[in-house]
Amino acid sequence: RGDSRISAIRLPCVEASGKMALAGSALRRAKSIVEELLQREGPAVFKIGITCNPLNRWLAYAMDGYHQFHLLYATEESGVVQMLEAALIDSFQERSGCRNIARGGEGPVGKPPFFAYLALAPCRDAVGVRLQPCAQRKRMRIRD
């Protein structure tokens, strides 16, 4: 049954040969999905990240007030998902509502598969979205 707030519908399909799309195509596709979701939802608080356990990661975001969790990409190679995360953060970090502080590529810790994701809280739903105390301190230092 699952949680309707978690979506894997946008994960790319594996080609008949068993190969995934080339890096440039995967990045373009993921950027397009993030852009589409942000435009569709209007003003939103969001975070781009990577995980090897989507359900546990989603539960942490849900506790912080996020309402949607979209899986964007899956791979067995940690370096691929780390690079994708860094590229997506680089593309969207200056966008209003982005809560990414680090540049990306720092994780994940664990076993494959690895997933890139977008956690999203449309402003109409974002009552109660909060930054962790440590993240708040980091954000203050970045602004100074």
C-alpha positions as CSV (number, residue, x, y, z in Angstrom):
1,R,0.0,0.0,0.0
2,G,2.6,2.6,1.0
3,D,2.5,6.3,1.7
4,S,0.8,8.4,-1.0
5,R,3.1,11.3,-0.1
6,I,6.1,9.3,-1.4
7,S,6.4,9.2,-5.2
8,A,8.6,6.9,-7.3
9,I,6.6,7.5,-10.5
10,R,9.3,9.8,-11.9
11,L,12.2,7.3,-11.6
12,P,13.7,6.7,-15.0
13,C,13.1,3.3,-16.7
14,V,16.0,1.0,-17.4
15,E,16.7,0.6,-21.2
16,A,16.2,-2.8,-22.7
17,S,19.9,-3.3,-22.7
18,G,19.9,-2.9,-18.9
19,K,21.7,0.4,-19.1
20,M,20.6,3.7,-17.6
21,A,20.7,7.0,-19.5
22,L,23.9,8.8,-20.0
23,A,24.9,11.3,-17.3
24,G,23.9,14.4,-19.3
25,S,20.5,13.0,-20.1
26,A,19.9,11.9,-16.5
27,L,20.8,15.4,-15.2
28,R,18.6,17.1,-17.8
29,R,15.7,14.8,-16.9
30,A,16.1,15.3,-13.1
31,K,16.4,19.1,-13.5
32,S,13.3,19.1,-15.6
33,I,11.4,17.1,-13.0
34,V,12.5,19.4,-10.2
35,E,11.5,22.5,-12.2
36,E,8.1,20.9,-13.1
37,L,7.3,20.1,-9.5
38,L,8.4,23.5,-8.2
39,Q,6.3,25.3,-10.9
40,R,3.3,23.1,-10.3
41,E,3.3,23.6,-6.5
42,G,4.0,27.3,-6.6
43,P,6.0,28.8,-3.7
44,A,7.5,26.0,-1.7
45,V,10.2,25.0,0.7
46,F,12.3,22.2,-0.7
47,K,15.4,20.1,-0.3
48,I,17.4,18.0,-2.8
49,G,19.3,15.0,-1.4
50,I,20.4,11.4,-1.6
51,T,19.6,8.4,0.5
52,C,19.9,4.6,0.5
53,N,16.7,4.3,2.5
54,P,13.9,6.4,1.1
55,L,11.3,5.4,3.6
56,N,13.4,6.4,6.7
57,R,14.6,9.6,5.0
58,W,11.0,10.5,4.2
59,L,9.9,9.9,7.8
60,A,12.5,12.4,9.0
61,Y,11.3,15.0,6.5
62,A,7.6,14.3,7.4
63,M,8.5,15.0,11.0
64,D,9.9,18.4,9.9
65,G,6.7,19.3,8.1
66,Y,7.4,18.3,4.5
67,H,4.5,16.9,2.6
68,Q,6.0,15.3,-0.5
69,F,9.0,13.1,-1.3
70,H,9.8,12.5,-4.9
71,L,12.4,9.9,-6.0
72,L,14.3,11.3,-9.0
73,Y,17.0,8.8,-9.8
74,A,18.2,5.4,-8.6
75,T,21.6,3.7,-9.1
76,E,24.0,1.1,-7.6
77,E,26.9,3.6,-7.8
78,S,27.2,6.1,-5.0
79,G,29.5,8.4,-7.0
80,V,26.8,8.8,-9.7
81,V,24.1,9.8,-7.3
82,Q,26.5,12.1,-5.4
83,M,27.4,14.0,-8.6
84,L,23.7,14.2,-9.6
85,E,22.9,15.6,-6.2
86,A,25.7,18.2,-6.4
87,A,24.6,19.3,-9.9
88,L,20.9,19.6,-8.9
89,I,21.8,21.6,-5.8
90,D,24.0,23.9,-7.9
91,S,21.1,24.5,-10.2
92,F,18.5,25.2,-7.6
93,Q,20.3,26.4,-4.5
94,E,19.7,30.1,-5.2
95,R,15.9,29.4,-5.8
96,S,13.6,30.9,-3.1
97,G,12.6,28.1,-0.7
98,C,15.7,25.9,-1.2
99,R,16.9,24.6,2.2
100,N,20.1,23.0,0.9
101,I,23.1,24.4,2.8
102,A,25.9,22.0,1.7
103,R,26.9,21.8,-1.9
104,G,25.9,18.1,-2.2
105,G,27.7,14.8,-2.7
106,E,28.5,14.3,1.0
107,G,26.7,11.0,1.4
108,P,25.1,8.5,1.4
109,V,26.3,6.1,4.0
110,G,24.9,2.6,3.5
111,K,24.4,0.0,0.8
112,P,23.0,0.4,-2.7
113,P,20.7,1.2,-4.3
114,F,21.2,5.0,-3.9
115,F,18.4,7.5,-4.6
116,A,18.4,11.2,-5.5
117,Y,15.2,12.9,-4.2
118,L,13.3,16.1,-3.8
119,A,11.5,16.8,-0.5
120,L,8.8,19.4,-0.9
121,A,6.5,21.4,1.2
122,P,4.3,23.7,-0.8
123,C,3.8,27.0,1.1
124,R,0.1,26.3,1.4
125,D,1.1,23.1,3.3
126,A,4.3,24.4,4.9
127,V,3.0,25.5,8.2
128,G,5.4,23.9,10.7
129,V,8.3,23.3,8.3
130,R,11.4,23.9,10.4
131,L,15.1,23.9,10.1
132,Q,17.1,21.8,12.5
133,P,19.0,23.9,15.1
134,C,22.4,23.0,13.5
135,A,21.2,23.9,10.0
136,Q,19.9,27.2,11.3
137,R,23.3,28.0,12.7
138,K,25.0,27.1,9.4
139,R,22.5,29.2,7.4
140,M,23.2,32.2,9.7
141,R,27.0,31.9,9.0
142,I,26.4,31.6,5.3
143,R,24.4,34.9,5.2
144,D,27.1,36.8,7.2
